Amino acid sequence: MRRREIMSAENGIAQDIADRQVEMFAMFVGEGRRITRAALSAASRIPTSTLKSWAAGAAMPVHGLLTLRKFLPPEAIDMITEAGGARMVGITKTETNWDQIAAGAAGLVGEVCEARKDGVIDHVEDGKLKSRTRALIAELAEAVSEG
């Protein structure tokens, strides 16, 4: 690749990461979400102002992403890393709950069938299915990791 093509690819990934980061914070951090910004700040020791700037799309350093990983579900972090074609998988091996994974997969199939019942999956249903699928993928990635 030429230098200009490389820089263009980097800019595209940077923008995709920023967009996904904003979406991730909106989905998982805040009142009525997985954790409030104040609670995340207290737990992670990342200043609230820093979390606020990251939620607005400011570039998050790798150490910030790794710190947040301890307090947010894997699918939240995967939303960001998927921009680079990667997912995070822990190195600590945990016992796999295959029944939970099977129930999650069956539940997703049921949700797809329900959404398709009228012949079309609308944008709201599509968003819910993508969110549910991302969570299942994160759980599956942990299950098959070598740890």
CYANA upper distance limits for C-alpha pairs under 8 A (distance plus 0.5 A):
  1 MET  CA      5 GLU  CA      6.54
  1 MET  CA      6 ILE  CA      6.75
  2 ARG  CA      6 ILE  CA      6.78
  3 ARG  CA      7 MET  CA      6.67
  4 ARG  CA      8 SER  CA      6.59
  5 GLU  CA      9 ALA  CA      6.64
  6 ILE  CA     10 GLU  CA      6.66
  7 MET  CA     11 ASN  CA      6.62
  8 SER  CA     12 GLY  CA      6.69
  9 ALA  CA     13 ILE  CA      6.77
 10 GLU  CA     14 ALA  CA      6.55
 11 ASN  CA     15 GLN  CA      6.64
 12 GLY  CA     16 ASP  CA      6.65
 13 ILE  CA     17 ILE  CA      6.52
 13 ILE  CA     83 ALA  CA      6.70
 13 ILE  CA     84 GLY  CA      7.22
 14 ALA  CA     18 ALA  CA      6.70
 15 GLN  CA     19 ASP  CA      6.64
 16 ASP  CA     20 ARG  CA      6.60
 16 ASP  CA     83 ALA  CA      6.53
 17 ILE  CA     21 GLN  CA      6.38
 17 ILE  CA     80 ILE  CA      6.06
 17 ILE  CA     81 THR  CA      7.95
 17 ILE  CA     83 ALA  CA      6.29
 18 ALA  CA     22 VAL  CA      6.77
 18 ALA  CA     57 GLY  CA      5.30
 18 ALA  CA     58 ALA  CA      7.44
 18 ALA  CA     59 ALA  CA      7.34
 19 ASP  CA     23 GLU  CA      6.84
 19 ASP  CA     57 GLY  CA      7.19
 20 ARG  CA     24 MET  CA      6.44
 20 ARG  CA     79 MET  CA      6.58
 20 ARG  CA     80 ILE  CA      5.94
 20 ARG  CA     83 ALA  CA      8.34
 21 GLN  CA     25 PHE  CA      6.74
 21 GLN  CA     54 TRP  CA      7.81
 21 GLN  CA     55 ALA  CA      7.12
 21 GLN  CA     57 GLY  CA      6.73
 21 GLN  CA     79 MET  CA      7.88
 21 GLN  CA     80 ILE  CA      6.22
 22 VAL  CA     26 ALA  CA      6.74
 22 VAL  CA     54 TRP  CA      7.91
 22 VAL  CA     55 ALA  CA      5.54
 22 VAL  CA     56 ALA  CA      6.27
 22 VAL  CA     57 GLY  CA      5.93
 23 GLU  CA     27 MET  CA      6.68
 24 MET  CA     28 PHE  CA      6.54
 24 MET  CA     29 VAL  CA      8.29
 24 MET  CA     76 ALA  CA      6.35
 24 MET  CA     77 ILE  CA      8.31
 24 MET  CA     79 MET  CA      7.06
 24 MET  CA     80 ILE  CA      7.99
 25 PHE  CA     29 VAL  CA      5.50
 25 PHE  CA     30 GLY  CA      8.19
 25 PHE  CA     55 ALA  CA      5.90
 26 ALA  CA     30 GLY  CA      7.67
 26 ALA  CA     55 ALA  CA      7.93
 27 MET  CA     33 ARG  CA      7.25
 28 PHE  CA     33 ARG  CA      5.71
 28 PHE  CA     34 ARG  CA      5.55
 28 PHE  CA     35 ILE  CA      7.17
 28 PHE  CA     72 LEU  CA      8.06
 28 PHE  CA     76 ALA  CA      7.55
 29 VAL  CA     33 ARG  CA      6.02
 29 VAL  CA     34 ARG  CA      6.46
 29 VAL  CA     35 ILE  CA      5.67
 29 VAL  CA     36 THR  CA      5.82
 29 VAL  CA     37 ARG  CA      6.38
 29 VAL  CA     40 LEU  CA      8.44
 30 GLY  CA     34 ARG  CA      7.87
 30 GLY  CA     35 ILE  CA      6.52
 30 GLY  CA     36 THR  CA      4.66
 30 GLY  CA     37 ARG  CA      6.00
 31 GLU  CA     35 ILE  CA      7.78
 31 GLU  CA     36 THR  CA      5.94
 32 GLY  CA     36 THR  CA      8.22
 34 ARG  CA     72 LEU  CA      8.22
 35 ILE  CA     39 ALA  CA      6.87
 35 ILE  CA     40 LEU  CA      6.84
 36 THR  CA     40 LEU  CA      6.62
 37 ARG  CA     41 SER  CA      6.52
 37 ARG  CA     48 THR  CA      7.11
 37 ARG  CA     51 LEU  CA      7.63
 37 ARG  CA     52 LYS  CA      8.40
 38 ALA  CA     42 ALA  CA      6.68
 38 ALA  CA     48 THR  CA      6.91
 39 ALA  CA     43 ALA  CA      6.57
 40 LEU  CA     44 SER  CA      6.33
 40 LEU  CA     45 ARG  CA      8.34
 40 LEU  CA     46 ILE  CA      8.28
 40 LEU  CA     71 PHE  CA      7.68
 41 SER  CA     45 ARG  CA      5.74
 41 SER  CA     46 ILE  CA      5.49
 41 SER  CA     47 PRO  CA      6.13
 41 SER  CA     48 THR  CA      5.96
 41 SER  CA     51 LEU  CA      7.85
 42 ALA  CA     46 ILE  CA      7.83
 43 ALA  CA     71 PHE  CA      8.16
 44 SER  CA     67 THR  CA      7.14
 44 SER  CA     68 LEU  CA      7.44
 44 SER  CA     71 PHE  CA      7.92
 46 ILE  CA     50 THR  CA      7.14
 46 ILE  CA     51 LEU  CA      7.39
 47 PRO  CA     51 LEU  CA      6.98
 48 THR  CA     52 LYS  CA      6.58
 49 SER  CA     53 SER  CA      6.77
 50 THR  CA     54 TRP  CA      6.71
 51 LEU  CA     55 ALA  CA      6.53
 52 LYS  CA     56 ALA  CA      6.84
 53 SER  CA     57 GLY  CA      7.03
 53 SER  CA     58 ALA  CA      5.99
 54 TRP  CA     58 ALA  CA      5.22
 54 TRP  CA     59 ALA  CA      7.03
 54 TRP  CA     60 MET  CA      6.58
 60 MET  CA     64 GLY  CA      6.59
 60 MET  CA     65 LEU  CA      7.25
 61 PRO  CA     65 LEU  CA      7.07
 62 VAL  CA     66 LEU  CA      6.69
 63 HIS  CA     67 THR  CA      6.56
 64 GLY  CA     68 LEU  CA      6.66
 65 LEU  CA     69 ARG  CA      6.67
 65 LEU  CA     77 ILE  CA      7.81
 66 LEU  CA     70 LYS  CA      7.63
 67 THR  CA     71 PHE  CA      8.07
 68 LEU  CA     72 LEU  CA      6.56
 68 LEU  CA     77 ILE  CA      8.38
 69 ARG  CA     73 PRO  CA      7.53
 69 ARG  CA     74 PRO  CA      7.38
 69 ARG  CA     77 ILE  CA      6.78
 72 LEU  CA     76 ALA  CA      6.81
 72 LEU  CA     77 ILE  CA      7.76
 73 PRO  CA     77 ILE  CA      7.54
 74 PRO  CA     78 ASP  CA      6.58
 74 PRO  CA     88 MET  CA      7.66
 74 PRO  CA    135 ALA  CA      7.88
 74 PRO  CA    138 ALA  CA      6.26
 74 PRO  CA    139 GLU  CA      8.24
 75 GLU  CA     79 MET  CA      6.68
 75 GLU  CA    134 ARG  CA      6.17
 75 GLU  CA    135 ALA  CA      5.49
 75 GLU  CA    137 ILE  CA      8.25
 75 GLU  CA    138 ALA  CA      5.95
 76 ALA  CA     80 ILE  CA      7.82
 77 ILE  CA     81 THR  CA      7.01
 77 ILE  CA     87 ARG  CA      8.38
 77 ILE  CA     88 MET  CA      7.72
 78 ASP  CA     82 GLU  CA      6.15
 78 ASP  CA     86 ALA  CA      8.01
 78 ASP  CA     87 ARG  CA      5.63
 78 ASP  CA     88 MET  CA      6.76
 78 ASP  CA    134 ARG  CA      8.35
 78 ASP  CA    138 ALA  CA      7.88
 79 MET  CA     83 ALA  CA      8.01
 79 MET  CA    134 ARG  CA      8.37
 81 THR  CA     85 GLY  CA      7.26
 81 THR  CA     86 ALA  CA      5.85
 81 THR  CA     87 ARG  CA      6.16
 81 THR  CA     88 MET  CA      7.85
 82 GLU  CA     86 ALA  CA      5.45
 82 GLU  CA     87 ARG  CA      6.47
 87 ARG  CA    138 ALA  CA      8.30
 89 VAL  CA    138 ALA  CA      8.46
 89 VAL  CA    141 ALA  CA      6.98
 89 VAL  CA    142 GLU  CA      6.24
 89 VAL  CA    145 SER  CA      7.28
 90 GLY  CA    142 GLU  CA      7.34
 90 GLY  CA    145 SER  CA      8.30
 90 GLY  CA    147 GLY  CA      7.15
 91 ILE  CA    145 SER  CA      8.43
 91 ILE  CA    146 GLU  CA      8.15
 91 ILE  CA    147 GLY  CA      4.77
 92 THR  CA    147 GLY  CA      5.71
 93 LYS  CA    145 SER  CA      8.27
 93 LYS  CA    146 GLU  CA      7.72
 93 LYS  CA    147 GLY  CA      5.14
 96 THR  CA    143 ALA  CA      6.11
 97 ASN  CA    101 ILE  CA      6.97
 98 TRP  CA    102 ALA  CA      6.56
 99 ASP  CA    103 ALA  CA      6.59
100 GLN  CA    104 GLY  CA      6.58
101 ILE  CA    105 ALA  CA      6.68
101 ILE  CA    136 LEU  CA      8.02
101 ILE  CA    139 GLU  CA      7.83
101 ILE  CA    140 LEU  CA      7.80
102 ALA  CA    106 ALA  CA      6.57
103 ALA  CA    107 GLY  CA      6.43
104 GLY  CA    108 LEU  CA      6.70
104 GLY  CA    136 LEU  CA      7.19
105 ALA  CA    109 VAL  CA      6.85
105 ALA  CA    136 LEU  CA      7.63
106 ALA  CA    110 GLY  CA      6.75
107 GLY  CA    111 GLU  CA      6.70
108 LEU  CA    112 VAL  CA      6.69
108 LEU  CA    129 LEU  CA      7.98
108 LEU  CA    132 ARG  CA      7.50
108 LEU  CA    133 THR  CA      7.70
109 VAL  CA    113 CYS  CA      6.74
110 GLY  CA    114 GLU  CA      6.63
111 GLU  CA    115 ALA  CA      6.55
111 GLU  CA    129 LEU  CA      7.89
112 VAL  CA    116 ARG  CA      6.60
112 VAL  CA    129 LEU  CA      7.65
113 CYS  CA    117 LYS  CA      6.55
115 ALA  CA    120 VAL  CA      7.70
115 ALA  CA    121 ILE  CA      6.05
115 ALA  CA    122 ASP  CA      8.46
115 ALA  CA    125 GLU  CA      6.78
116 ARG  CA    120 VAL  CA      5.80
116 ARG  CA    121 ILE  CA      6.05
121 ILE  CA    125 GLU  CA      6.37
121 ILE  CA    126 ASP  CA      6.57
122 ASP  CA    126 ASP  CA      6.45
123 HIS  CA    127 GLY  CA      6.60
124 VAL  CA    128 LYS  CA      6.90
125 GLU  CA    129 LEU  CA      6.57
126 ASP  CA    130 LYS  CA      6.58
127 GLY  CA    131 SER  CA      6.70
128 LYS  CA    132 ARG  CA      6.66
129 LEU  CA    133 THR  CA      6.42
130 LYS  CA    134 ARG  CA      6.49
131 SER  CA    135 ALA  CA      6.90
132 ARG  CA    136 LEU  CA      6.82
133 THR  CA    137 ILE  CA      6.55
134 ARG  CA    138 ALA  CA      6.73
135 ALA  CA    139 GLU  CA      6.83
136 LEU  CA    140 LEU  CA      6.61
137 ILE  CA    141 ALA  CA      6.50
138 ALA  CA    142 GLU  CA      6.87
139 GLU  CA    143 ALA  CA      6.80
140 LEU  CA    144 VAL  CA      6.81
141 ALA  CA    145 SER  CA      6.54
